[in-house]
Amino acid sequence: MATMLAGIAQFERDLLSERVKSGLAAARARGKKLGRQPGQRPKSDKLAPQVIQAVADGRSYRWIARDLGINKNTVTEIIKRHRKSS
């Protein structure tokens, strides 16, 4: 009995997955942009000059992140954007 219920549950899960995939494909076909949209970065934009100066002073990314209270990956992204724009 449990095996039969498990089989039905798996079948329903497969149907659900198929419906979601077809819905995403239809949305893409209509031109909908999926995923996280680029947005504002108020905190990292405000701290960017301090991060750039600290890197110029020879500080490590981890030290900068700890000192400014942000993530190390945020420091890396600020530096990437700065180098890209320069």
Backbone torsions as a table, in degrees:
resi	resn	phi	psi	omega
1	MET	NA	-44.8	180.0
2	ALA	-64.3	-37.1	179.2
3	THR	-63.9	-39.1	179.8
4	MET	-66.3	-43.6	177.9
5	LEU	-64.1	-38.8	178.5
6	ALA	-64.6	-38.8	178.3
7	GLY	-64.6	-41.7	178.2
8	ILE	-65.5	-41.0	179.0
9	ALA	-63.5	-40.7	179.1
10	GLN	-65.8	-40.7	178.1
11	PHE	-61.1	-44.8	178.7
12	GLU	-63.3	-38.8	178.4
13	ARG	-63.5	-41.3	177.9
14	ASP	-63.6	-41.7	178.0
15	LEU	-62.8	-42.9	179.0
16	LEU	-61.3	-45.6	179.5
17	SER	-61.0	-41.4	179.8
18	GLU	-64.7	-40.9	179.0
19	ARG	-64.7	-41.1	179.6
20	VAL	-64.7	-45.0	-179.5
21	LYS	-63.4	-39.7	179.4
22	SER	-69.4	-35.5	176.7
23	GLY	-64.6	-41.6	177.5
24	LEU	-65.4	-40.2	178.8
25	ALA	-64.5	-40.1	178.4
26	ALA	-64.9	-39.4	178.8
27	ALA	-64.9	-41.7	177.4
28	ARG	-62.9	-39.7	179.9
29	ALA	-64.5	-30.3	177.5
30	ARG	-80.8	-2.9	178.1
31	GLY	91.5	11.7	180.0
32	LYS	-73.3	134.6	175.6
33	LYS	-85.9	125.9	-178.1
34	LEU	-104.4	158.4	177.9
35	GLY	94.4	-177.9	-178.2
36	ARG	-68.9	132.9	-179.3
37	GLN	-89.8	144.6	176.8
38	PRO	-64.1	140.1	-176.7
39	GLY	-140.8	-164.7	-178.7
40	GLN	-74.0	149.9	175.9
41	ARG	-131.1	66.4	-172.1
42	PRO	-61.9	-42.3	-176.6
43	LYS	-70.0	-46.8	-178.0
44	SER	-70.3	-32.0	177.0
45	ASP	-68.0	-35.4	179.6
46	LYS	-69.8	-35.6	-177.0
47	LEU	-89.9	-4.8	-175.3
48	ALA	-55.0	-46.4	-179.9
49	PRO	-60.9	-37.7	179.0
50	GLN	-67.1	-40.1	179.5
51	VAL	-64.9	-45.2	-178.6
52	ILE	-63.5	-40.0	178.5
53	GLN	-66.3	-41.1	-179.9
54	ALA	-65.1	-38.2	177.0
55	VAL	-66.1	-40.2	177.8
56	ALA	-63.6	-30.7	177.6
57	ASP	-78.5	-4.5	176.6
58	GLY	91.5	15.8	179.4
59	ARG	-77.1	151.9	177.5
60	SER	-79.5	156.7	179.8
61	TYR	-61.1	-38.7	179.8
62	ARG	-65.7	-41.3	179.0
63	TRP	-64.0	-43.6	179.6
64	ILE	-60.7	-45.7	-178.6
65	ALA	-61.7	-45.0	-179.4
66	ARG	-65.5	-41.1	-177.3
67	ASP	-67.8	-39.2	-176.6
68	LEU	-92.7	-8.2	178.4
69	GLY	75.6	33.5	176.8
70	ILE	-125.1	173.8	-179.0
71	ASN	-80.9	151.1	178.6
72	LYS	-61.8	-35.3	178.5
73	ASN	-66.0	-31.6	176.0
74	THR	-65.9	-41.2	176.5
75	VAL	-60.2	-45.0	179.8
76	THR	-60.7	-43.5	-180.0
77	GLU	-65.6	-38.9	177.6
78	ILE	-61.0	-44.5	-179.4
79	ILE	-65.8	-41.2	177.9
80	LYS	-59.5	-46.7	-179.9
81	ARG	-63.1	-39.5	-179.8
82	HIS	-65.0	-44.5	-179.6
83	ARG	-67.6	-34.4	179.4
84	LYS	-67.0	-38.3	-178.0
85	SER	-79.4	-21.6	-178.6
86	SER	-84.3	NA	NA
